Amino acid sequence: MGKPRVFLGADHGGFPLKERLKAWLVERGHEVGDFGTHSTEAVDYPDFAFLVAQAVAGNRAAGGDAVGIMIDSIGQASAMVCNKVPGIRAVAGYDAYAVRSSREHNDANVLCLGGAVLGWGLAQSLVELWLETPYAGGRHQARLDKMAALEKRAAKG
């Protein structure tokens, strides 16, 4: 299996880390889509988190294997926004155990990072671990199926 396409986004607090990750991902052979922002000028994270999540969901619905990485100052807020998009399982990543588990058990497809709380070395190692950890399937699939059923039920109102 090839490397997944990676859709990136950031607000002003995550811009410097996004730029560094983008160069590193391209260097590693990933196709990267960048939804901005493109400076440290103040912007609203929901605008960019939604674009990343929408791109991942659309790519996956079309049979692709894209993932997203969204970076704001803390990571939590962008995960909340991304999870509003059907089919997205976004997590805020702070440590190796949580990042690995999010992929292995939950097939997370968007990783949200905090540009103000993660240094380059930790952010790089978390992204590498997240991208290289496969979904285990098996007993975990029933839980993903339940999440999808709940998502459909909530959409019906």
Residue pairs with C-beta under 8 A, 6 or more apart in sequence:
1 65
3 28
3 29
3 30
3 31
3 131
4 30
4 65
4 66
4 67
4 131
5 30
5 31
5 32
5 33
5 59
5 64
5 65
5 66
5 67
6 25
6 30
6 31
6 32
6 33
6 66
6 67
6 68
6 69
6 131
7 32
7 33
7 35
7 52
7 55
7 56
7 59
7 66
7 67
7 68
7 69
8 18
8 21
8 22
8 25
8 32
8 33
8 34
8 35
8 52
8 68
8 69
8 70
8 71
9 18
9 34
9 35
9 36
9 37
9 48
9 49
9 51
9 52
9 68
9 69
9 70
9 71
9 78
10 17
10 18
10 36
10 37
10 48
10 70
10 71
10 72
10 115
11 37
11 43
11 44
11 45
11 48
11 71
11 72
11 73
11 78
12 37
12 39
12 40
12 41
12 42
12 43
13 45
13 71
13 72
13 73
13 74
13 115
13 116
14 45
14 70
14 71
14 72
14 73
14 113
14 114
14 115
15 37
15 38
15 39
15 40
15 71
15 115
16 40
16 115
17 71
17 113
17 115
17 118
17 120
17 123
18 34
18 69
18 71
18 115
20 120
21 69
21 71
21 123
21 124
21 127
22 32
22 34
24 124
25 32
25 127
26 32
33 55
33 66
35 48
35 51
35 52
35 55
36 43
36 48
36 51
37 43
37 48
45 70
45 72
45 77
45 78
45 81
46 77
46 81
48 70
48 78
49 70
49 72
49 77
49 78
49 81
49 82
49 112
50 81
50 82
50 84
50 85
52 68
52 69
52 70
52 82
52 110
53 68
53 70
53 81
53 82
53 83
53 84
53 85
53 88
53 90
53 110
54 85
55 66
55 68
56 66
56 67
56 68
56 85
56 87
56 88
56 109
56 110
57 85
57 86
57 87
57 88
59 65
59 66
60 66
60 87
60 109
61 87
66 109
67 109
67 110
67 111
67 131
68 82
68 88
68 90
68 109
68 110
68 111
69 110
69 111
69 112
69 113
69 127
70 78
70 79
70 82
70 90
70 110
70 111
70 112
70 113
71 78
71 112
71 113
71 114
71 115
72 78
72 112
72 114
72 115
73 114
73 115
73 116
73 117
74 92
74 114
74 116
74 117
75 92
75 93
75 94
75 112
75 113
75 114
75 117
75 118
76 92
76 112
76 114
78 90
78 92
78 112
79 90
79 91
79 92
79 110
79 112
82 88
82 90
82 110
82 112
83 89
83 90
86 151
86 155
87 109
87 148
87 151
88 109
88 110
89 102
89 106
89 107
89 108
89 109
89 110
89 144
89 147
90 108
90 109
90 110
90 111
90 112
91 98
91 99
91 102
91 106
91 108
91 110
91 111
91 112
92 112
92 113
92 114
93 99
93 102
93 111
93 112
93 113
93 126
93 130
94 114
94 117
94 118
94 126
95 126
96 125
96 126
96 129
99 111
99 126
99 129
99 130
99 133
100 129
100 130
100 133
102 108
102 111
102 130
103 130
103 133
103 134
103 135
104 133
104 134
104 135
104 136
104 140
105 136
105 140
105 143
106 140
106 143
106 144
107 135
107 140
107 144
108 130
111 126
111 127
111 130
113 123
113 126
113 127
118 126
